């Protein structure tokens, strides 16, 4: 199972090739037209208030080949010492378009569309990243602070006309992206902790969403970053670094 998961992650996108931790997610149902919405909850209360980590879930659409992903990142504190959350919503699919001011063409140096927004919010809150169909092949991403009820528009994009709904399973990851650009020492990985919760959907027939037990992967630092994970209510707590 682990080898299959690793193969899927290696093929899914260039982003996760540099990640530290992977996890699978799946819905018990499989609607014929795909899911029309998915909510992915995250809580990064163990993250430092500086840039570096990306806590993400990936997803695929019927009728097109490339993945999309969404999630949250830590950031340095803003004005007045307020905590800043960076939320992301992107697709790697070529011929995708956007007219959203939070978005731009391209994803990690390749085709697609990237959207992001910064907002103030406690790292002790659970943030729901809601992916939902607007109409046709246009989709939007929203971040919701479940502690305060505040909602933040991340962005929107339109996929090619062949795109259907979201498929019922994929994988997620924890990435320390400063390591993507050069050499690094495993013992220099900053300590972090995040809880990634079961996804859910309002789409009829979606069934129940579950996140599988996270696992460490990669080659150069496998077994060298003090990775651990614990089952919590409706999800898993992930820790790594020093």
C-alpha positions as CSV (number, residue, x, y, z in Angstrom):
1,X,0.0,0.0,0.0
2,X,2.8,2.4,0.9
3,X,4.6,1.8,-2.4
4,X,1.4,2.5,-4.3
5,X,0.8,5.7,-2.4
6,X,4.3,6.9,-3.0
7,X,4.0,6.2,-6.7
8,X,0.8,8.1,-7.0
9,X,2.3,11.0,-5.1
10,X,5.4,11.1,-7.3
11,X,3.3,11.2,-10.5
12,X,0.6,13.6,-9.2
13,X,2.5,16.9,-9.4
14,X,6.0,18.4,-9.1
15,X,5.0,20.0,-5.8
16,X,4.9,16.9,-3.7
17,X,8.2,15.4,-4.9
18,X,9.9,17.6,-2.2
19,X,7.4,16.9,0.5
20,X,8.0,15.3,3.9
21,X,4.7,13.6,4.8
22,X,1.9,12.2,2.8
23,X,-1.7,11.1,3.5
24,X,-4.5,9.6,1.5
25,X,-8.1,10.7,1.7
26,X,-11.3,9.1,0.3
27,X,-15.0,9.3,0.3
28,X,-17.1,6.2,0.8
29,X,-19.5,7.2,-2.1
30,X,-18.7,7.9,-5.7
31,X,-21.3,10.1,-7.4
32,X,-21.4,9.5,-11.2
33,X,-20.8,13.2,-11.9
34,X,-18.2,13.6,-9.3
35,X,-18.2,15.7,-6.1
36,X,-19.5,19.3,-6.5
37,X,-17.9,20.5,-3.3
38,X,-15.3,19.3,-0.8
39,X,-14.3,20.8,2.5
40,X,-10.8,20.1,3.9
41,X,-10.2,21.2,7.5
42,X,-6.7,22.1,8.9
43,X,-5.4,23.3,12.2
44,X,-1.7,24.5,12.2
45,X,-1.5,25.4,15.9
46,X,2.0,23.8,16.1
47,X,3.4,25.9,13.3
48,X,5.9,28.8,13.9
49,X,4.8,32.3,12.9
50,X,7.2,32.4,10.0
51,X,7.1,31.2,6.3
52,X,8.1,27.7,5.3
53,X,5.5,25.0,5.6
54,X,2.6,24.1,3.3
55,X,-0.2,21.9,4.6
56,X,-2.2,20.8,1.7
57,X,-4.7,18.4,0.2
58,X,-4.8,17.5,-3.5
59,X,-7.8,16.6,-5.7
60,X,-8.5,15.5,-9.3
61,X,-11.4,16.3,-11.6
62,X,-13.1,13.9,-13.9
63,X,-12.3,14.4,-17.6
64,X,-8.9,16.1,-17.2
65,X,-5.5,14.8,-16.1
66,X,-3.8,17.3,-13.9
67,X,-4.2,17.8,-10.2
68,X,-5.3,20.8,-8.1
69,X,-4.5,21.5,-4.5
70,X,-5.6,23.7,-1.6
71,X,-4.3,24.3,1.9
72,X,-2.8,26.8,4.3
73,X,0.7,28.1,5.0
74,X,2.3,29.8,8.0
75,X,3.6,33.4,7.7
76,X,5.4,36.0,9.9
77,X,3.1,38.1,12.1
78,X,1.6,41.2,10.6
79,X,0.9,44.7,11.9
80,X,0.4,44.8,15.6
81,X,1.7,41.2,16.0
82,X,-1.4,39.6,14.4
83,X,-1.1,36.1,13.2
84,X,-1.2,35.8,9.4
85,X,-2.6,32.8,7.5
86,X,-1.8,32.2,3.8
87,X,-4.5,30.2,2.0
88,X,-3.9,28.6,-1.4
89,X,-6.1,27.2,-4.2
90,X,-4.4,26.1,-7.4
91,X,-4.7,23.9,-10.5
92,X,-2.0,22.5,-12.7
93,X,-4.3,21.9,-15.6
94,X,-3.3,23.6,-18.9
95,X,-5.8,25.8,-20.7
96,X,-7.4,26.8,-17.3
97,X,-8.3,30.5,-17.1
98,X,-9.0,33.1,-14.4
99,X,-10.3,36.6,-14.1
100,X,-10.0,36.7,-10.3
101,X,-7.8,39.4,-8.8
102,X,-6.4,36.9,-6.3
103,X,-5.1,34.6,-9.0
104,X,-2.5,34.5,-11.8
105,X,-1.7,32.2,-14.7
106,X,0.8,29.4,-13.9
107,X,1.4,27.0,-11.1
108,X,4.9,26.1,-9.8
109,X,6.5,27.3,-13.0
110,X,4.2,25.3,-15.3
111,X,0.7,25.6,-16.8
112,X,-2.4,26.2,-14.6
113,X,-3.7,28.9,-12.3
114,X,-2.6,29.9,-8.8
115,X,-4.7,31.7,-6.3
116,X,-3.8,32.9,-2.8
117,X,-4.9,35.3,0.0
118,X,-3.4,36.4,3.3
119,X,-5.6,37.2,6.3
120,X,-5.2,37.6,10.1
121,X,-6.4,34.7,12.2
122,X,-5.3,32.5,15.2
123,X,-3.3,29.4,14.5
124,X,-5.4,27.7,17.2
125,X,-8.4,27.8,14.9
126,X,-9.5,25.1,12.5
127,X,-9.6,26.5,9.0
128,X,-12.0,24.9,6.5
129,X,-10.8,25.2,2.9
130,X,-14.0,24.8,0.9
131,X,-13.7,23.9,-2.8
132,X,-17.0,24.3,-4.7
133,X,-18.4,24.5,-8.1
134,X,-19.7,28.0,-9.2
135,X,-21.1,26.9,-12.5
136,X,-20.0,24.8,-15.4
137,X,-16.3,24.2,-15.1
138,X,-15.7,27.2,-12.8
139,X,-14.6,26.5,-9.3
140,X,-13.8,28.7,-6.3
141,X,-11.8,28.2,-3.1
142,X,-12.8,29.8,0.3
143,X,-11.1,29.7,3.7
144,X,-13.4,29.7,6.7
145,X,-12.2,30.4,10.3
146,X,-14.4,28.0,12.2
147,X,-13.6,29.8,15.5
148,X,-14.9,33.2,14.4
149,X,-17.0,32.2,11.4
150,X,-15.1,34.6,9.1
151,X,-14.9,33.7,5.5
152,X,-12.1,34.6,3.1
153,X,-12.2,34.3,-0.7
154,X,-9.1,32.6,-2.0
155,X,-9.8,32.6,-5.7
156,X,-11.5,31.1,-8.6
157,X,-10.6,29.5,-12.0
158,X,-12.3,27.9,-15.0
159,X,-11.1,24.5,-16.2
160,X,-11.3,23.2,-19.8
161,X,-14.8,22.2,-21.0
162,X,-14.1,18.5,-20.6
163,X,-13.7,18.8,-16.8
164,X,-16.3,17.1,-14.6
165,X,-16.7,17.0,-10.8
166,X,-14.0,16.1,-8.2
167,X,-13.0,12.5,-7.9
168,X,-13.6,10.8,-4.6
169,X,-10.0,10.1,-3.5
170,X,-6.5,11.6,-3.7
171,X,-3.6,12.4,-1.4
172,X,-2.3,15.3,0.7
173,X,1.0,16.4,2.0
174,X,3.2,18.4,4.4
175,X,6.0,20.3,2.6
176,X,8.8,22.5,3.8
177,X,9.2,24.4,0.6
178,X,12.5,26.3,1.4
179,X,14.2,22.9,0.7
180,X,12.9,22.9,-2.9
181,X,15.6,25.4,-4.0
182,X,18.8,23.8,-2.8
183,X,20.7,21.5,-0.6
184,X,19.7,21.0,3.0
185,X,20.5,19.1,6.2
186,X,17.8,16.9,7.7
187,X,18.5,18.1,11.3
188,X,17.8,21.7,10.3
189,X,14.1,21.1,9.7
190,X,12.1,23.5,11.9
191,X,9.7,21.9,14.3
192,X,6.0,22.0,13.2
193,X,2.7,20.4,14.0
194,X,-0.6,20.3,12.1
195,X,-3.9,18.4,12.4
196,X,-5.5,17.4,9.1
197,X,-9.1,16.4,9.5
198,X,-11.5,14.2,7.5
199,X,-12.9,15.9,4.4
200,X,-16.6,16.2,3.9
201,X,-19.0,17.1,1.1
202,X,-22.6,18.1,0.7
203,X,-22.8,16.4,-2.7
204,X,-25.6,13.7,-2.7
205,X,-24.1,10.3,-2.7
206,X,-20.6,11.4,-1.5
207,X,-20.9,9.4,1.6
208,X,-18.4,9.8,4.4
209,X,-14.9,11.3,3.9
210,X,-11.9,9.8,5.7
211,X,-8.2,10.7,6.0
212,X,-5.8,7.8,6.2
213,X,-2.9,7.5,8.6
214,X,-0.2,9.9,7.4
215,X,3.2,8.5,6.5
216,X,6.7,9.8,6.1
217,X,8.3,9.6,2.6
218,X,11.1,10.8,0.5
219,X,14.7,9.6,0.1
220,X,17.3,12.0,1.5
221,X,15.6,12.6,4.9
222,X,13.4,9.5,5.4
223,X,13.5,8.6,9.1
224,X,15.6,11.6,9.9
225,X,13.1,14.4,10.7
226,X,11.5,13.1,13.9
227,X,8.2,12.4,12.2
228,X,5.3,11.2,14.3
229,X,1.5,11.0,14.0
230,X,-1.4,10.4,16.3
231,X,-5.0,9.6,15.7
232,X,-7.3,12.3,17.0
233,X,-11.1,12.8,16.7
234,X,-11.9,13.0,12.9
235,X,-8.3,13.2,11.8
236,X,-4.6,12.9,12.5
237,X,-2.1,15.1,14.2
238,X,1.3,15.3,12.3
239,X,4.6,16.4,13.8
240,X,8.1,16.7,12.4
241,X,11.3,18.7,12.8
242,X,13.4,19.9,15.6
